[in-house]
Amino acid sequence: MAQVVEEWYKQMPVITRSYLTAAVLTTVGCSLEIISPYNLYLNPRLVIKQYQIWRLITNFLYFRKMGKHSTHAWGRTADFFYMLLFGATILTGIVLVGGMIPYVSESFAKIIFLSNSLTFMMVYVWSKRNPFIHMSFLGLFTFTAAYLPWVSSSCQYFTNITCFVGLLCSCWCKCLGRSTCKSLGMVAGHAYYFLEDVYPRMSGRRPLKTPSFIKSLFGTEPVVVARPGDVIFAAPPMDEMRR
């Protein structure tokens, strides 16, 4: 069994393997209190005034809840890395700029980890590129991947319906917090999808073409990404898999 897991791990593309390893080590380290999340979260003041630059990266590595994931082919390693770089830059920029806008700065100040947002950005882009794949939500109803971001966001509310009345308020606040992270991921994902897939078809130009120096750093093997575990998915029908 251990050998099978080792082989599966080694076969993963370098970007997926590196990000997964860093995220698991960070999350487990925090759970065991080896690392403190307070040293990882995004804090613009500490980044600028105390030069804690690592926070711009570590806030994407800590997941407060590790869920089950399923994997799907993505593309070339260089393109995948460039997409992650684009997403991380957009998400960080949104939070930093939002933190300087009156009336909404307090809300943005509460966003201290962007790992879920970055993951949901990948989910959004994947759903736009694979809109006709059939999925199932908890066996209750089926839908196509085009609606995946909306179903995934909505399920946060449904999973808290069974809470006690005394805890309803806190659960609702947690739902809103998760929804905000997913909303940011959808914004970043839509920006990437438009600039990478839609705009080139309209204009013939590709503004997000992966730079040559990034391509030279990685091979051309396919990349595997994960979908969030708060939705249970069904495999596509066999007739679709044969097409």
C-alpha positions, 0 to 999 in steps of 0.5 A: 500500500505504501509503495502504491501511494509513493508511486502515485505521489511521484507521478504527480506533476511537479507543480501539483506535487510541490503545492500539495506537499507545502499545503499538507505540511503547513496545515498539519504543522498548524494542527500539531501546533508546530507552526502558528497560523499567526505567522502565516496569515496575510497582514499588509502592515507586517509585510510592508513595515516588518518585511515579512514577505513570506506572508504573501506566499504562506497565506495560500498554503494553510487550509483550516479544513482538509476535504476529500478531493478528486482529480482531473487533468489540467494542462501543461505544467508551465501554464498551470504555474502561470495560472496560479501565479496570476491568481495569487497576484489578483487575489492578493491585489484585491485584498490589499486594495480592498483594505484601503477603501473606506467602509469595506476595509474592515471586511477585507481585513478579516480575509487572512488566508487565500488558500481556499480562494485560489483553489476555488479559482481553479474550480471555476476555470475548470468548470468553464472549460468542461461545462457539459460534464455531469455531476451529482450533489449528494445524490439529490440532483444532477447538474453540469459542471457549468453550474459547479461554482454556484452549487459549491457556494450554495452548499455552504448554507445547506450544510448548516441548516441542521444547526441548533438555533443557538448556534445558527448565528455563528454558523451563518457568519462562517458561511458568509466568510467561506462564501466571500473566499469563494466569491474572490476565487470566482472573480480571479477565475473569471478574469483568468478565463476571460483573458486566456480563453474568451479574449483570444477568440475575440481579438486573436491576441493572448495577453496571458500567454505563458512567458518563455522563461517559465516554460523553460523551467518546466516540462510538458507533462499534464497537470492534475488539480483538485475539486473541493470536497464539500460536494459529492460528484458522480462519474460521467455516464459511460457513453460520455466517457467512450466519446 
